[in-house]
Structures are given as structure tokens and as C-alpha cells.
Amino acid sequence: MLLLPPGPIRNATHEMPKIQSHADLNLFRENVEKYAQSLPRRQRYFVYQIATIGLFNLHSQDSVEHKVAPALSHELQKTAIEMNRKWLSHYPADMFAVRFFVYTTIHRDDLQTERVTHIQQALGHGGVLDDALVSLIGNYQDPRIHGELQRFGIRSNSAETPLSKTRANYLHLARMLKQRNIHYMAMQYPMANTSALRSVFSDQKSRMNNYSDLITAPDISSTVSPEFFHILFVSNENFRGIVTHENEAEYFTDMFVANPQLRFGHTTKKGHELIADNIVQVFKNNWDILKMNLPTTQ
């Protein structure tokens, strides 16, 4: 990677073209292949890595901006997966590439066997699974994947889910801050109310696998455990009354979550300002509490 000329790397990473037609996509694919073939084989994976991530990001942005037809949006995602495969073919032990493939095909049941194959190849080439990938794999509850991990001496706790790990991290942080007498403000995603976030700090464990499922589920108990009564919760539910389908590109750069119950993504500068206003409001309403020391940790 260090031997690659700096110009093409800079252009490829920072100047991804706007792809708004099938002709644009075909030209991009041709240029990627032309550039990849001009490099030594051991360096080609890097070109496909850039193309994979760039196309996936373009697909996310275009889904917000409504500038491409649904058929082309599907082609962007399809080509990103194609580039990811080439990335893996040149660097099969790259666990980042494997994780990216697992993540980008998370809703593709038809690619489950291929996910297993990529994990097998990466492990066989000396790749090392990190906690993030093991957790992501655990979400599938697929006995073939878990069996393959065990064959390589890797234990994947099928009882653990992304939500259970998220909850454990939240609770650990809350207890650590309280022990140090630091106030904790927990903020919910845009559009959603704080019920799901409060439930993370309750004594009841959820049967759901993902936090995204939790925030879209109806009738979530928002009872907070007495241990965490001191936490201040920041709601961004007011996005619902401000953001419309027509102006959402002003507030979001992508649609990280898009379903009938909830639709939001990473915020733009305008979105940042709305979030900042919500935080300031919580500060103003709770200033007397914030000036006081926290209760002594028992």
C-alpha cells in the first residue's frame, strides 16, 4: 500500500464520483479494474477496498437524496458486494474485509453459505476474529458458522447478541462514571423517544437481538433501575415534527435506519444543531441537579 502513488490514492478516497446512471456505474467499474490491473497483484486488494466502501457509501447517500432510480440503487449495492468479493480474493485473511462482507449482506439469506466460506478461508489463512465480528456472527444464530468457529477453537456464545453487548457496555460506563462522581447524559437517536434507551437501564432484559429492533418495538417498558435514577436522558423525538420526506436530506447524510416505524441516519450540520439544542434544553432544565454531587455508589 505504501508503494502506491499518492495521487491515485487521494483521488480514489476523496473524490468518489457521483454515480447517477448505469453508464456512470459501468465507467466506474471499468476504471477500478484498469487501475487494479496496473498494480502488482499484492496491492490490488487496496483498490477494491476503496471501491467497496465508496460504492456502499454512495448507495446510502443516494437513498436519501432520491437522485437515482431504485434499480440503480440496487446495482450500487450489488457492485459493492462484487468489489468486496474481489477484495477478499486478493486478501482472504483480511478480517476487516470479512466483517464488511458480513455486514453488507446482513439481510441476504441467499448469501449465508458464502459468508461461511469467507470466514473459513480467512481463518485458514491465519486471520484472527475480533470481538466485533464474533458478535456480528453470533447474531445469525447459524449452527454452521458456530460449528466452523469451534473447529478453529473459537467460542462464540450464541446467547450473546449485539443488544446484550450494547447493554453491558452502557451499564459498565454508567457505573464507572457514577463511581467517579461524573454525571451521565444518555441520548437517544433522532426520531425515537427515550423509552427504549431507558429500558437498557432497567432490571428487565430484552429478548430482542438488536438495539434497532428495540427502538422500533411498541410498548417498551421505560422503567429505570433505582441504581440509575441519576441518569439524564436526552430525547431527539422532535425530529419527527421537523423532518419530512421532502427535507430529510437537509438533516441526514444517509439513512442508517429506514423502516416504516423509524427512519433516520447520520446528521448534517443542520441536524447537529437540532441535537445540540436538545442537549442544551436538558442542561437548562436540570442545572440544579448537575451542580450537585451524585449519590454515593453503594
FENVEN-V931801 format. One record per residue. N is the residue number from 1. PHI is phi in degrees with one decimal (999 if undefined). Layout:
n->N phi->PHI
n->N phi->PHI
//
This chain:
n->1 phi->999
n->2 phi->-68.3
n->3 phi->-84.5
n->4 phi->-69.6
n->5 phi->-62.7
n->6 phi->-64.6
n->7 phi->-58.2
n->8 phi->-60.2
n->9 phi->-63.6
n->10 phi->-61.6
n->11 phi->-64.8
n->12 phi->-69.1
n->13 phi->-87.4
n->14 phi->-109.5
n->15 phi->-127.9
n->16 phi->-60.5
n->17 phi->-70.8
n->18 phi->-76.7
n->19 phi->-106.2
n->20 phi->-124.7
n->21 phi->-154.8
n->22 phi->-63.8
n->23 phi->-64.5
n->24 phi->-61.3
n->25 phi->-65.8
n->26 phi->-63.5
n->27 phi->-65.6
n->28 phi->-61.4
n->29 phi->-62.0
n->30 phi->-63.8
n->31 phi->-66.6
n->32 phi->-62.0
n->33 phi->-65.0
n->34 phi->-62.8
n->35 phi->-68.5
n->36 phi->-62.8
n->37 phi->-70.5
n->38 phi->-81.6
n->39 phi->-105.5
n->40 phi->-57.8
n->41 phi->-56.0
n->42 phi->-67.6
n->43 phi->-105.3
n->44 phi->-67.7
n->45 phi->-56.2
n->46 phi->-64.8
n->47 phi->-63.7
n->48 phi->-68.9
n->49 phi->-62.9
n->50 phi->-60.4
n->51 phi->-63.2
n->52 phi->-60.4
n->53 phi->-67.3
n->54 phi->-61.6
n->55 phi->-66.4
n->56 phi->-65.0
n->57 phi->-66.9
n->58 phi->-62.1
n->59 phi->-60.8
n->60 phi->-66.1
n->61 phi->-66.7
n->62 phi->-66.0
n->63 phi->-67.8
n->64 phi->-86.8
n->65 phi->-78.1
n->66 phi->56.5
n->67 phi->-96.0
n->68 phi->-127.3
n->69 phi->-69.6
n->70 phi->-53.7
n->71 phi->-64.0
n->72 phi->-71.3
n->73 phi->-58.1
n->74 phi->-64.7
n->75 phi->-65.2
n->76 phi->-60.5
n->77 phi->-65.8
n->78 phi->-61.8
n->79 phi->-69.9
n->80 phi->-61.2
n->81 phi->-66.2
n->82 phi->-60.6
n->83 phi->-66.5
n->84 phi->-61.9
n->85 phi->-63.8
n->86 phi->-68.6
n->87 phi->-56.8
n->88 phi->-68.9
n->89 phi->-66.4
n->90 phi->-91.0
n->91 phi->-146.5
n->92 phi->-65.0
n->93 phi->-90.6
n->94 phi->-78.0
n->95 phi->-68.9
n->96 phi->-63.4
n->97 phi->-65.4
n->98 phi->-63.2
n->99 phi->-61.6
n->100 phi->-64.4
n->101 phi->-65.3
n->102 phi->-61.1
n->103 phi->-67.2
n->104 phi->-73.3
n->105 phi->-110.3
n->106 phi->-59.4
n->107 phi->-103.5
n->108 phi->-102.6
n->109 phi->-62.6
n->110 phi->-70.8
n->111 phi->-106.1
n->112 phi->-61.8
n->113 phi->-62.5
n->114 phi->-66.1
n->115 phi->-60.2
n->116 phi->-60.3
n->117 phi->-61.0
n->118 phi->-65.6
n->119 phi->-66.1
n->120 phi->-58.7
n->121 phi->-63.4
n->122 phi->-63.5
n->123 phi->-65.0
n->124 phi->-65.4
n->125 phi->-96.1
n->126 phi->89.8
n->127 phi->-67.0
n->128 phi->-119.2
n->129 phi->-72.6
n->130 phi->-95.9
n->131 phi->-60.8
n->132 phi->-63.2
n->133 phi->-73.4
n->134 phi->-61.3
n->135 phi->-64.6
n->136 phi->-64.0
n->137 phi->-62.9
n->138 phi->-59.8
n->139 phi->-66.4
n->140 phi->-79.0
n->141 phi->53.6
n->142 phi->-95.7
n->143 phi->-61.2
n->144 phi->-65.9
n->145 phi->-66.9
n->146 phi->-64.6
n->147 phi->-65.7
n->148 phi->-66.8
n->149 phi->-63.2
n->150 phi->-63.4
n->151 phi->-61.7
n->152 phi->-97.6
n->153 phi->76.1
n->154 phi->-110.3
n->155 phi->-93.6
n->156 phi->-117.1
n->157 phi->-75.6
n->158 phi->-68.0
n->159 phi->-76.9
n->160 phi->-81.8
n->161 phi->-129.4
n->162 phi->-54.5
n->163 phi->-68.3
n->164 phi->-64.8
n->165 phi->-70.1
n->166 phi->-60.7
n->167 phi->-62.3
n->168 phi->-61.4
n->169 phi->-67.4
n->170 phi->-59.8
n->171 phi->-65.7
n->172 phi->-62.0
n->173 phi->-64.6
n->174 phi->-61.2
n->175 phi->-69.6
n->176 phi->-65.8
n->177 phi->-67.0
n->178 phi->-63.8
n->179 phi->-62.0
n->180 phi->-96.9
n->181 phi->61.6
n->182 phi->-109.4
n->183 phi->-68.4
n->184 phi->-115.0
n->185 phi->-112.8
n->186 phi->-104.1
n->187 phi->-112.2
n->188 phi->-86.2
n->189 phi->-63.3
n->190 phi->-57.0
n->191 phi->81.3
n->192 phi->-93.5
n->193 phi->-82.5
n->194 phi->-90.5
n->195 phi->-58.3
n->196 phi->-63.3
n->197 phi->-65.2
n->198 phi->-63.4
n->199 phi->-66.1
n->200 phi->-61.5
n->201 phi->-97.4
n->202 phi->-91.1
n->203 phi->-85.1
n->204 phi->-95.6
n->205 phi->-92.3
n->206 phi->-83.4
n->207 phi->-88.1
n->208 phi->-78.9
n->209 phi->-93.2
n->210 phi->-125.8
n->211 phi->-65.4
n->212 phi->-61.8
n->213 phi->-70.1
n->214 phi->-65.3
n->215 phi->-75.8
n->216 phi->-104.3
n->217 phi->-79.8
n->218 phi->-79.4
n->219 phi->57.4
n->220 phi->-82.2
n->221 phi->-69.6
n->222 phi->-107.6
n->223 phi->-73.8
n->224 phi->-91.9
n->225 phi->-61.4
n->226 phi->-53.0
n->227 phi->-61.8
n->228 phi->-118.0
n->229 phi->-61.2
n->230 phi->-77.1
n->231 phi->-70.5
n->232 phi->-99.1
n->233 phi->-104.4
n->234 phi->-106.7
n->235 phi->-96.6
n->236 phi->-119.4
n->237 phi->-67.0
n->238 phi->-65.3
n->239 phi->-57.1
n->240 phi->-59.5
n->241 phi->-84.0
n->242 phi->-112.0
n->243 phi->-88.7
n->244 phi->-118.6
n->245 phi->-62.3
n->246 phi->-76.9
n->247 phi->-109.0
n->248 phi->-63.4
n->249 phi->-66.8
n->250 phi->-74.2
n->251 phi->-108.3
n->252 phi->-129.3
n->253 phi->-86.4
n->254 phi->-156.2
n->255 phi->-115.7
n->256 phi->-65.0
n->257 phi->-126.0
n->258 phi->-140.6
n->259 phi->-147.5
n->260 phi->-58.4
n->261 phi->-83.9
n->262 phi->-152.0
n->263 phi->-142.4
n->264 phi->-160.2
n->265 phi->-155.9
n->266 phi->-73.4
n->267 phi->-86.5
n->268 phi->-84.6
n->269 phi->-59.0
n->270 phi->-65.2
n->271 phi->-66.9
n->272 phi->-57.2
n->273 phi->-65.2
n->274 phi->-66.0
n->275 phi->-62.7
n->276 phi->-60.7
n->277 phi->-61.3
n->278 phi->-65.9
n->279 phi->-66.1
n->280 phi->-59.8
n->281 phi->-62.6
n->282 phi->-66.3
n->283 phi->-57.5
n->284 phi->-63.9
n->285 phi->-74.3
n->286 phi->-125.7
n->287 phi->-61.2
n->288 phi->-62.9
n->289 phi->-70.8
n->290 phi->-65.5
n->291 phi->-78.3
n->292 phi->-92.9
n->293 phi->-74.0
n->294 phi->-72.6
n->295 phi->-59.3
n->296 phi->-62.4
n->297 phi->-68.3
n->298 phi->-80.8
//
